[in-house]
Amino acid sequence: MSTQKHSSFALLLLIQAFVFLLINTNASSAAGDFDNVGLKRFIVSVRRPEDVKPEQSKQWYESLLAPLTTFVNKAGGEGGVEIPRLLHSYSEVLSGFSARLTENELDDMSKMDWYVNAIADPVYKLHTTHSPEFLGLIHPAGGGLLNASKQGEGIIIGLLDTGITADHPSFSDHGLPPPPPKWKGRCNYGKPLCNNKLIGARSFITGEPDNALPVDQEGHGTHTASTAAGAAVSNASALGNAAGTAVGMAARAHIAAYKVCSEDLCFGSDILAGMEAAIEDGVDVLSISLGGGSPLYFYEDPMAISTFTAVSKGIFVSASAGNDGPGMETVVNDAPWILTVAASTMDRRIVADVMLGNGKVLKGESLNQSKDFPATNMLPLVFPGGNGDEITAACDEDSLAGFDVRGKVVVCQRGINGRVMKGSVVKEAGGAAMILINTENSGYTTFADPHVLPASHVSHEDGLKILEYINSTRTPTASIAFGGTELKTPFSPSIADFSSRGPSKVSPGILKPDITGPGVSVLAAWPELEPATKNPTFNIISGTSMSCPHLSGIAALIKAAHPDWSPAAVKSAMLTTADVVDHGGNPISNEKRQPADHYALGAGHVNPEKALNPGLVYNLNKEDYISYFCGLGYSESMISVIVKQEVNCSKVGSIKEAELNYPSFSAELRVGETLILKRVLTNVGEECQHYWVDIDEPEGVMVTVKPNNLTFEKVNDQKEFSIILKRSEKSLKMAKGYLKWVSESHLVRSPILISFKQ
């Protein structure tokens, strides 16, 4: 895309799509679409009789629901139409079905011998070019991970999202071979839109026919798919910024798109149906950039249940951690078999610097560069709704009512209404430009948004400087200097303010999120066409929705290079090789430029090149998870809902959360308490490797590892060790450290997080 100026119509289209994407629904369950007749959506787990084969499941479920009949009046009140009860049938991800039922019908159903349990159908929400280079995937001379993995060739990435824009050049199959013979899926778009890149495309929205096209009306699914595995597209940019070649992490991997979200709603029953199809189709990696609102026990969570089946069948699952940070206990998609991905910045900003009348220049960002707005145009600077001591201006319609902002630069506080929406309010009131200042919680995280007027988004610290200047003079003035794309910015990567934090409410003994990747101002494919040229567009948006597909694509590269590795081995490789310092050599920071803790950072920032050759991995299998479920105190019948087999905890035994063979350590300690945790390492490196231990002790904790050195004679050799944790101090609430196994060629690092109890 050239750097020519876009029409205002195109810009408004982009803004409308962007604002729509960022709608935040906090609903955790939904009554359904026929609540007026008492029907609600439920997901029902059953014991299928032995004489009913999996392929006969749907018929059997229909027979169970056949006696239930409900009619609603047609428009105008004449006649009636029967409401379909069965929504989806499942045999892979769940032994059961989803259906519309009344509370009384569900109560009667619960008395049947085939009934196991039922949950209200939860509603999930969306977690809404330069990144390959930032991640070290582009080398001037080639080589490394991209060569070893053949850029993901032969790997199939399935994405559960809002659909896909099939005719975008990011999904061209130029030079790609056909999918592997194991592929059993279908692509409803048909040729030529369906090709060797886009091999699967279906919709699982309740009520849509089986041959429905998964058209992406939101843009979210198109963006995530191209991030994970988009083909290289030259001259890509967003409104002329961040120009270059847009390419996905695994550019030669195949894409299968499963539409499970309509507008901003993603029903758990539709997600289960899409997941079931993806497993049956033969995907290798699942990328899920959506999540629930309220935490659910794993046996109540369709996402956890379905992804457990996928991982049990060797499919790697990556999911977004959520956009509800920086508050604690906000992380979602926190099951230990899922790679839970936080979001961090890249070393790029789209320059929109604020120039104050006192000569100070403050760094800011905006995607809309407003090149016809001269930086020398110093205009009156106003701060409506505040007294200058605190950042209180909302810039909603109420705060601007009766306040003259015509021809002025208006200072607005981030929050309440959307960032771009604030600019619309300012413009409607006659404002000439907007400066958007962060709240204290948002710190230094700024975004390159497609504002409708000249605008700059600045940090909280610079916002305070602006307010101080306004209070220092009777005639404050300001302007905005737009400078295009700037690279090599400091403090990168750093954790974004919105990135959800741990600990997990469902399983606090497993450190979540697992890892972080690029999720701020990410450029990728977008559905709209540029009106003047009809060229395809790209958009820059932010969220853990954007970081998740980065990690999904990297997982595809690793699986292509190591097809025999389990999902747990791939995850371990990523976590134990992750970076814990930024590009300046300092500890990775959070949104306030303070060192990020493990609940924000996880194991660190993904390093794809190192993950290809981790040396050692922490592996896990289905039986390990069953003991973990028993240790969580779940009933055997509830565990069977997840694992889809009968379970006897007295036979398999139980383990504490912290005892799971996970590549991180998270535990609670009282004063004087000692905890012993065992782990098993598998050698995936070279033969005859000797490792010795190196500990960064958490403050207030004495750490001992036995044995303190390990020798692996052969590839796939396994060695067990114990880590002994003893609390020595009373004053701390939480402390972090690292356990490192070091050889001459590898460093295998695991985070340690200790919470202190009285």
C-alpha positions in Angstrom: 0.0 0.0 0.0 1.4 3.4 -0.9 1.6 6.2 1.6 -1.0 8.3 -0.3 -3.6 10.0 1.8 -6.8 7.9 2.4 -10.2 9.3 1.9 -12.2 10.3 5.0 -14.7 7.7 4.0 -12.1 4.9 4.2 -10.8 6.3 7.5 -14.2 6.3 9.0 -14.8 2.7 7.9 -11.6 1.7 9.6 -12.5 3.6 12.8 -16.0 2.1 12.9 -14.6 -1.4 12.6 -11.9 -0.7 15.2 -14.3 0.8 17.7 -16.8 -2.1 17.2 -14.0 -4.6 17.8 -13.2 -3.0 21.2 -16.7 -3.4 22.6 -16.3 -5.1 25.9 -19.0 -7.3 27.1 -18.7 -8.7 30.6 -21.5 -11.2 30.3 -20.5 -14.7 31.5 -23.6 -16.5 30.4 -26.6 -15.8 28.2 -30.2 -16.6 28.6 -30.5 -17.4 24.9 -32.4 -16.1 22.0 -35.9 -17.4 23.0 -35.9 -16.2 26.6 -39.4 -14.8 26.1 -40.8 -18.3 26.1 -38.6 -19.5 29.0 -35.9 -21.2 26.9 -32.3 -20.9 27.7 -29.1 -22.3 26.2 -27.5 -25.2 28.0 -24.6 -27.6 27.4 -25.5 -31.1 28.6 -23.0 -33.9 29.3 -24.3 -37.5 29.0 -23.4 -41.1 29.3 -23.8 -42.5 25.9 -25.1 -46.1 25.8 -22.5 -48.6 24.5 -24.8 -49.5 21.6 -24.9 -45.9 20.4 -21.8 -45.3 18.2 -20.2 -41.8 18.1 -21.5 -41.3 14.5 -25.1 -42.0 15.8 -24.8 -39.5 18.6 -26.9 -36.8 16.9 -29.8 -39.1 16.2 -29.8 -40.3 19.8 -29.7 -36.7 21.1 -32.6 -35.8 18.8 -34.6 -38.7 20.2 -34.1 -37.4 23.7 -35.3 -33.9 22.8 -38.1 -35.1 20.5 -40.9 -34.9 23.1 -40.0 -31.2 23.7 -42.0 -28.9 21.5 -42.4 -25.1 21.7 -44.0 -22.7 19.3 -43.7 -19.0 19.0 -45.9 -16.7 17.1 -44.8 -15.5 13.7 -44.5 -11.8 13.0 -48.0 -10.3 13.1 -49.2 -12.9 15.6 -50.6 -15.4 13.1 -49.8 -19.1 13.3 -46.5 -20.3 14.9 -43.1 -21.8 14.2 -41.5 -24.6 16.0 -38.3 -23.6 17.9 -35.4 -25.9 17.2 -34.1 -27.4 20.4 -30.9 -29.1 19.5 -28.1 -26.6 18.8 -25.0 -28.8 18.4 -24.1 -32.4 19.0 -20.7 -33.5 20.2 -18.7 -36.7 20.3 -15.0 -35.6 20.3 -14.8 -32.7 22.7 -17.7 -33.7 24.9 -20.1 -36.6 25.2 -23.2 -34.6 25.0 -25.1 -31.8 23.2 -26.2 -28.2 23.5 -29.9 -27.3 23.5 -32.6 -24.8 24.3 -34.4 -25.9 27.4 -36.5 -24.5 30.2 -35.4 -24.8 33.8 -38.2 -27.4 34.4 -37.1 -29.5 31.4 -33.5 -29.5 32.6 -34.7 -30.5 36.1 -36.6 -33.4 34.6 -33.6 -34.3 32.4 -31.3 -34.4 35.4 -33.2 -37.4 36.8 -32.4 -39.6 33.8 -29.8 -42.3 34.1 -27.9 -41.0 31.1 -27.5 -37.4 32.5 -24.1 -36.3 33.9 -24.4 -32.6 34.3 -25.4 -29.3 32.5 -24.0 -25.8 32.4 -25.5 -22.6 31.2 -24.1 -21.8 27.8 -21.4 -19.2 28.6 -20.6 -16.2 26.4 -17.0 -15.4 25.6 -15.6 -12.1 24.2 -13.0 -11.2 21.7 -9.6 -10.1 23.2 -9.1 -7.4 21.2 4.7 -6.7 9.8 7.4 -5.5 12.1 6.8 -8.3 14.6 8.7 -11.1 12.7 11.8 -8.9 12.6 11.3 -7.9 16.2 11.1 -11.6 17.2 14.3 -12.4 15.3 12.5 -14.4 12.6 14.0 -12.4 9.7 17.7 -12.7 9.1 19.7 -10.9 6.3 21.3 -14.2 5.4 18.4 -16.5 6.2 19.0 -19.6 8.4 17.9 -20.5 11.9 14.3 -21.4 12.8 12.8 -20.4 9.5 15.1 -22.8 7.6 14.7 -25.7 10.1 10.9 -25.3 10.1 10.5 -24.5 6.4 8.4 -21.6 7.7 5.8 -24.0 9.0 5.3 -25.9 5.8 2.9 -28.9 6.3 1.5 -27.6 9.6 -2.2 -26.7 9.8 -3.3 -23.8 12.1 -6.9 -23.7 13.1 -8.4 -20.4 14.3 -11.6 -20.1 16.3 -12.7 -16.5 15.7 -15.0 -14.2 13.7 -14.4 -15.8 10.3 -12.0 -14.8 7.5 -11.7 -12.5 4.5 -10.8 -15.2 1.9 -9.9 -12.9 -0.9 -7.2 -10.9 1.0 -3.7 -11.3 -0.5 -2.5 -12.4 2.9 -4.2 -15.7 2.1 -2.6 -16.3 -1.3 -1.2 -19.8 -1.8 1.6 -18.8 -4.3 4.2 -21.5 -4.1 2.5 -23.6 -1.4 2.1 -27.3 -1.6 -1.3 -29.0 -0.9 -2.2 -29.8 2.7 -1.0 -33.1 4.1 -3.1 -36.2 3.4 -4.4 -36.3 7.0 -6.5 -33.1 6.3 -10.2 -34.0 6.3 -11.8 -30.6 6.5 -13.6 -28.5 3.9 -13.6 -24.9 2.8 -17.1 -23.4 2.1 -15.8 -20.5 0.0 -14.9 -22.9 -2.9 -12.1 -22.3 -5.4 -10.3 -20.1 -6.1 -10.7 -18.5 -2.7 -10.1 -21.9 -1.1 -6.6 -22.8 -2.0 -3.4 -24.4 -0.5 -3.2 -21.6 2.1 -6.8 -21.3 3.1 -7.8 -25.0 3.2 -10.7 -24.7 5.7 -13.4 -22.2 6.2 -16.7 -23.0 8.0 -19.2 -21.3 10.3 -20.6 -22.8 13.5 -22.9 -19.9 14.5 -26.2 -21.4 15.8 -28.9 -21.3 13.2 -26.6 -20.9 10.2 -26.7 -23.7 7.6 -23.8 -26.1 7.3 -22.6 -24.5 4.0 -22.7 -20.9 5.4 -19.7 -18.8 4.4 -17.6 -17.6 7.4 -17.6 -14.0 6.3 -15.6 -11.8 8.7 -17.7 -8.7 9.4 -15.6 -7.6 12.4 -12.0 -8.0 11.0 -10.8 -9.8 14.1 -10.5 -13.2 12.6 -8.8 -11.9 9.4 -6.3 -10.0 11.5 -5.4 -13.0 13.8 -5.2 -15.5 10.9 -2.8 -13.3 8.9 -0.7 -12.8 12.0 -0.3 -16.5 12.6 0.3 -17.7 9.1 -0.4 -14.9 6.5 1.5 -15.0 3.2 4.0 -12.2 2.6 2.4 -9.0 1.2 4.7 -6.2 0.1 4.0 -2.5 0.5 1.6 -3.2 3.4 0.7 -0.3 5.7 -2.1 1.2 7.7 -3.0 4.7 6.6 0.5 4.9 5.2 2.3 3.9 8.5 4.3 0.9 9.6 5.0 0.3 5.9 6.8 -2.8 4.8 6.2 -6.5 4.0 3.4 -8.0 6.1 3.9 -11.7 6.8 2.7 -14.2 9.4 4.8 -16.1 11.8 4.5 -19.3 9.9 4.2 -18.1 6.3 4.0 -21.5 4.7 1.6 -23.1 7.1 -2.0 -23.8 6.1 -5.0 -22.0 7.6 -8.4 -23.4 8.7 -10.9 -20.8 9.9 -13.8 -21.7 12.2 -16.3 -19.0 12.7 -17.6 -19.2 16.3 -18.2 -15.5 17.1 -21.0 -13.3 15.7 -20.5 -9.6 16.3 -19.0 -9.5 19.8 -20.7 -12.7 21.1 -19.1 -16.1 21.1 -21.3 -18.8 22.7 -19.6 -21.7 24.4 -21.8 -24.2 22.5 -20.6 -22.8 19.1 -17.0 -22.9 20.3 -17.4 -26.5 21.2 -18.8 -27.2 17.7 -16.0 -25.4 16.0 -13.4 -27.2 18.2 -15.0 -30.6 17.5 -14.7 -29.9 13.7 -11.1 -28.7 14.0 -10.1 -31.9 15.9 -11.8 -34.1 13.4 -10.4 -32.1 10.4 -6.8 -32.7 11.6 -5.4 -29.3 12.7 -2.0 -29.3 14.4 -2.3 -25.9 16.2 -5.3 -24.2 17.6 -5.3 -20.4 18.0 -8.0 -18.9 20.2 -8.1 -15.1 20.7 -11.2 -15.0 22.9 -12.2 -15.8 26.5 -14.8 -15.8 29.1 -15.7 -13.1 31.7 -16.2 -14.9 35.0 -13.9 -17.8 36.0 -15.4 -21.3 35.7 -14.2 -24.6 37.1 -12.6 -26.6 34.3 -15.5 -29.1 34.2 -17.9 -26.1 33.6 -15.8 -24.3 31.0 -16.4 -25.4 27.4 -13.0 -23.8 26.4 -11.1 -25.9 29.0 -13.1 -29.1 28.2 -12.7 -28.9 24.4 -9.0 -27.8 24.5 -8.2 -30.7 26.8 -9.5 -33.1 24.2 -7.4 -31.3 21.5 -4.2 -31.5 23.6 -4.8 -35.1 24.4 -4.8 -35.8 20.7 -1.5 -34.0 20.2 -2.9 -30.6 19.1 -1.1 -27.5 20.5 -3.5 -24.8 21.9 -2.6 -21.2 22.3 -5.1 -18.7 23.8 -5.2 -15.1 24.8 -4.8 -14.2 28.5 -7.5 -11.5 28.4 -7.6 -7.7 28.3 -8.7 -6.9 31.8 -5.3 -5.8 33.3 -3.6 -4.4 35.1 -5.7 -5.7 38.0 -4.7 -9.0 39.6 -6.6 -12.3 39.2 -8.0 -11.2 35.8 -6.3 -13.9 33.6 -8.5 -16.2 31.6 -7.9 -19.3 29.5 -5.8 -20.5 32.5 -5.9 -24.3 32.1 -2.4 -25.7 32.4 -2.7 -27.6 29.0 -3.3 -24.2 27.3 -0.5 -21.8 26.4 -1.9 -18.6 28.0 -0.4 -15.5 26.2 0.0 -12.0 27.7 0.6 -8.9 25.5 3.6 -6.7 25.3 4.9 -3.8 23.2 7.3 -3.8 20.2 10.1 -1.3 19.5 7.9 0.8 17.1 5.7 3.8 17.5 3.7 6.0 15.1 4.9 9.4 16.0 2.5 12.2 17.1 4.5 14.3 19.5 2.9 17.1 21.6 4.6 20.5 21.4 3.8 22.8 24.3 3.9 26.6 24.3 6.7 26.4 26.9 9.0 24.6 24.4 8.6 21.1 25.8 8.1 18.2 23.4 6.3 15.1 24.7 6.2 11.7 22.9 2.9 10.5 21.7 1.2 8.2 19.1 -1.5 8.3 16.5 -2.2 6.2 13.4 -3.9 9.1 11.7 -0.9 11.3 10.9 -3.0 14.4 9.8 -0.3 15.6 7.5 -2.3 18.8 6.7 -2.0 19.8 10.4 1.2 21.9 10.7 3.3 21.5 13.9 3.9 25.2 13.8 0.1 25.8 14.3 0.1 26.6 18.0 -3.5 26.6 19.2 -5.2 27.3 22.5 -4.9 24.4 24.9 -7.9 23.5 27.2 -8.7 20.9 29.8 -12.4 20.6 30.2 -14.0 19.0 33.3 -11.0 19.2 35.6 -9.3 21.7 37.9 -5.8 21.0 36.7 -4.8 19.0 39.8 -6.1 15.6 38.7 -6.8 13.9 35.4 -10.5 14.1 35.4 -11.6 15.1 31.9 -13.7 12.3 30.3 -14.4 14.1 27.0 -17.8 12.5 26.8 -20.8 14.6 25.7 -21.6 15.6 29.2 -18.1 16.9 30.0 -18.0 19.1 26.9 -21.6 20.5 27.3 -21.4 24.2 27.6 -17.6 24.3 27.3 -16.2 26.2 24.3 -13.5 24.0 22.6 -13.9 25.4 19.1 -10.6 25.7 17.3 -8.7 24.5 20.4 -6.5 21.5 21.4 -8.5 19.6 23.9 -7.0 17.4 26.7 -8.9 14.2 27.4 -8.5 11.5 30.0 -8.4 7.9 28.8 -11.2 5.8 30.2 -15.0 5.8 30.3 -15.8 6.0 26.6 -13.5 4.6 23.9 -10.2 6.3 22.9 -11.3 7.0 19.3 -14.8 7.9 20.4 -13.4 10.7 22.6 -11.9 12.3 19.5 -15.3 12.0 17.7 -16.9 14.0 20.6 -14.2 16.6 20.5 -14.5 17.0 16.7 -18.3 17.2 16.9 -17.9 20.0 19.5 -15.6 21.9 17.2 -12.3 21.0 18.7 -9.2 21.2 16.4 -7.2 18.5 18.0 -7.1 16.1 21.0 -4.4 15.1 23.4 -5.3 11.8 25.1 -3.6 11.3 28.5 -3.3 8.0 30.4 -4.7 7.4 33.8 -2.1 6.3 36.5 -3.0 2.7 36.0 -2.3 2.8 32.3 1.1 4.3 32.8 3.2 4.4 29.7 1.1 2.2 27.4 0.0 4.2 24.4 -1.7 3.2 21.1 -1.5 4.1 17.5 -5.3 4.6 16.9 -7.0 5.8 13.8 -8.4 9.1 15.3 -10.9 11.2 13.4 -9.0 14.4 14.1 -5.4 15.4 14.8 -4.6 13.6 18.0 -1.8 12.3 20.2 -1.9 9.6 22.9 0.6 10.3 25.7 1.7 8.6 28.9 0.4 9.4 32.4 3.7 11.1 33.3 3.6 13.3 30.3 -0.1 14.0 30.9 0.7 15.4 34.3 3.4 17.7 32.7 0.7 19.0 30.3 -1.7 19.7 33.2 1.1 21.4 35.1 1.8 23.6 32.1 -1.9 24.5 31.7 -2.0 25.7 35.3 1.2 27.7 34.9 -0.1 30.2 32.4 -3.3 32.0 31.4 -2.8 31.3 27.7 -1.5 27.7 27.3 -1.0 26.6 23.7 0.0 23.4 22.0 0.3 21.6 18.7 1.1 18.1 17.4 4.0 17.1 15.3 3.5 14.0 13.2 6.6 12.0 12.3 5.6 8.7 10.7 7.1 5.4 11.9 9.9 5.3 14.4 11.8 2.0 15.2 14.2 0.9 18.0 12.1 2.7 20.7 13.3 2.0 24.3 11.6 -0.1 27.0 10.7 -2.8 24.5 9.2 -5.2 25.0 7.2 -4.1 28.0 3.9 -5.5 29.4 0.8 -3.6 28.2 -1.5 -2.1 30.7 -4.5 -4.1 29.5 -2.8 -7.5 29.6 -4.6 -9.6 32.2 -2.6 -10.7 35.3 -2.5 -13.8 37.5 -2.9 -15.5 39.7 -5.6 -17.9 38.3 -8.7 -18.0 40.4 -9.4 -21.5 39.2 -5.9 -23.0 39.8 -3.6 -20.5 41.6 -0.9 -23.2 42.0 -0.2 -23.0 38.2 1.6 -19.8 37.2 -0.4 -17.9 34.6 -0.1 -16.2 32.1 2.6 -18.5 30.7 4.4 -16.1 28.4 4.1 -12.8 26.5 4.4 -11.8 22.9 3.7 -8.7 20.7 0.2 -7.4 21.3 0.3 -3.6 21.0 -0.2 -1.8 17.7 0.1 -4.9 15.5 -0.3 -4.5 11.8 -2.2 -7.3 9.9 -4.8 -8.0 7.3 -8.2 -6.3 7.4 -11.5 -6.9 5.5 -12.1 -3.4 4.1 -11.0 -2.3 0.7 -9.5 1.2 0.1 -12.3 3.0 -1.8 -10.1 4.9 -4.2 -7.8 2.1 -5.4 -9.8 -1.0 -4.3 -6.6 -2.3 -2.7 -6.8 -4.6 0.3 -6.2 -2.9 3.6 -4.3 -3.6 6.8 -5.1 -2.4 10.2 -3.2 -1.8 13.4 -5.0 -3.0 16.6 -4.0 -4.1 20.1 -4.9 -6.8 22.5 -4.0 -10.3 23.8 -6.0 -11.3 20.7 -3.0 -10.1 18.7 -0.2 -11.7 20.9 -1.9 -15.1 20.8 -1.6 -15.8 17.1 2.1 -14.8 17.2 2.7 -17.6 19.6 0.4 -20.0 17.6 2.5 -19.3 14.5 5.7 -19.9 16.4 4.3 -23.2 17.8 3.7 -24.2 14.2 7.3 -23.5 13.3 8.5 -25.6 16.3 6.1 -28.5 15.4 7.3 -28.4 11.8 10.9 -28.7 13.0 10.1 -31.3 15.7 6.9 -33.2 14.6 7.3 -35.8 17.4 7.2 -33.3 20.2 4.1 -33.3 22.4 2.1 -30.0 23.0 3.6 -29.9 26.5 7.1 -30.2 25.1 6.5 -27.4 22.6 5.1 -25.2 25.5 8.1 -26.0 27.7 10.5 -25.1 24.9 8.9 -21.7 24.6 8.8 -21.0 28.4 12.3 -22.2 29.4 13.9 -20.2 26.6 11.9 -17.0 27.0 13.7 -13.6 27.4 13.5 -11.9 30.8 15.3 -8.7 29.7 14.3 -6.1 27.1 16.3 -5.0 24.1 18.3 -2.6 26.3 19.4 -5.4 28.6 17.2 -4.3 31.5 14.5 -6.5 33.2 11.3 -6.4 31.1 9.1 -3.7 32.6 5.3 -3.3 33.1 3.1 -0.4 32.1 4.7 1.8 34.8 8.3 1.0 33.7 8.8 -1.0 36.9 10.1 -4.6 36.6 7.2 -6.8 35.6 6.3 -9.6 38.1 5.7 -13.2 37.1 1.9 -12.6 37.2 2.3 -10.2 34.4 5.2 -11.6 32.5 4.9 -15.4 33.0 8.2 -17.0 32.0 9.1 -14.1 29.8 9.0 -12.8 26.2 9.0 -15.5 23.5 12.3 -16.1 21.8 11.5 -18.2 18.7 15.1 -19.0 17.8 16.0 -20.3 21.2 12.7 -22.3 21.5 13.7 -24.4 18.5 16.6 -25.9 20.6 15.8 -25.8 24.3 18.0 -28.7 25.4 15.6 -30.0 28.0 11.8 -30.0 28.3 9.2 -30.7 31.0 6.7 -33.1 29.5 3.2 -34.0 30.5 0.6 -36.6 29.5 -3.1 -37.2 30.1 -2.6 -39.3 33.2 -0.6 -36.5 34.9 -3.6 -34.2 34.4 -6.0 -36.7 35.8 -4.0 -36.8 39.1 -3.9 -33.0 39.0 -7.8 -32.9 38.7 -8.1 -35.3 41.6 -5.8 -33.0 43.6 -8.1 -30.1 42.8 -10.9 -31.9 44.7 -13.1 -32.4 41.6 -15.5 -35.3 41.8 -14.8 -38.3 39.6 -17.9 -37.7 37.6 -16.8 -34.1 36.9 -13.3 -35.2 36.0 -14.9 -37.7 33.5 -16.6 -34.7 31.8 -13.2 -33.3 31.0 -11.2 -36.5 30.2 -14.1 -38.4 28.7 -13.4 -41.7 30.5 -14.2 -43.2 33.9 -11.9 -42.0 36.7 -11.0 -43.6 40.0 -8.9 -41.1 42.0 -8.0 -43.7 44.7 -6.3 -45.7 42.0 -4.6 -43.0 40.0 -3.7 -40.9 43.0 -3.7 -37.2 43.4 -1.1 -34.4 43.3 -1.1 -30.8 44.4 -1.2 -28.1 41.7 2.5 -27.2 42.3 3.5 -30.9 41.8 2.4 -31.0 38.2 5.4 -31.4 35.9 5.1 -27.8 34.7 8.0 -25.6 33.5 7.3 -23.0 36.2 7.0 -23.1 40.0 4.2 -21.4 42.0 3.5 -22.1 45.6 2.3 -20.7 49.0 4.6 -20.8 52.0 4.1 -20.1 55.7 6.8 -18.9 58.0 9.2 -21.8 58.6 7.3 -24.1 56.2 9.3 -26.3 53.8 7.9 -27.5 50.5 9.4 -30.2 48.3 8.4 -30.4 44.7 9.6 -33.0 42.1 10.1 -32.5 38.4 11.2 -34.7 35.5 13.3 -33.3 32.6 13.6 -34.9 29.2 16.7 -34.4 27.0 15.7 -33.2 23.5 19.1 -31.8 22.7 22.3 -33.7 22.0 23.8 -36.8 23.6 26.1 -36.8 26.6 24.9 -33.5 28.0 25.8 -32.3 31.5 23.8 -29.7 33.3 24.4 -27.9 36.6 21.9 -25.9 38.6 21.9 -22.1 39.1 19.4 -20.5 41.4 18.1 -16.9 41.6 16.5 -17.2 45.0 13.3 -15.4 45.7 13.8 -12.9 48.6 12.9 -14.6 51.9 13.1 -18.1 50.5 15.9 -20.7 50.8 16.1 -22.9 47.7 17.9 -26.2 47.5 17.9 -28.5 44.4 18.8 -32.2 44.7 20.7 -33.4 42.8 22.4 -30.1 41.7 23.7 -31.6 38.5 22.3 -33.9 35.9 23.9 -35.9 33.1 21.9 -37.1 30.1 23.6 -39.9 28.1 21.1 -40.1 25.2 18.4 -38.1 23.5 15.0 -38.6 25.3 16.7 -39.6 28.6 14.7 -38.5 31.6 16.1 -37.3 35.0 14.2 -36.4 38.1 15.1 -33.7 40.6 13.6 -32.1 43.7 13.4 -28.4 44.5 13.2 -27.7 48.3 11.6 -24.3 49.2 11.8 -23.0 52.8 10.5 -19.6 53.9 12.9 -17.6 56.0 11.3 -14.1 56.3 8.1 -12.8 57.7 7.7 -9.4 56.0 7.1 -10.2 52.4 3.8 -10.9 50.6 5.3 -12.3 47.3 8.7 -13.0 45.9 10.0 -14.2 42.6 13.1 -16.0 41.4 14.4 -18.5 38.8 15.7 -22.0 38.6 18.2 -22.5 35.8 19.7 -25.7 34.4 22.8 -24.7 32.6 25.1 -26.6 30.1 27.8 -25.5 27.8 25.2 -24.8 25.1 21.8 -24.4 26.8 20.1 -22.4 29.6 16.8 -23.9 30.7 15.1 -21.3 32.9 11.9 -21.7 35.0 10.3 -18.9 37.0 9.7 -19.4 40.7 6.8 -17.4 42.4 6.2 -17.7 46.1 3.2 -16.3 47.9 3.6 -15.9 51.6 0.9 -16.9 54.0 0.6 -16.0 57.7 
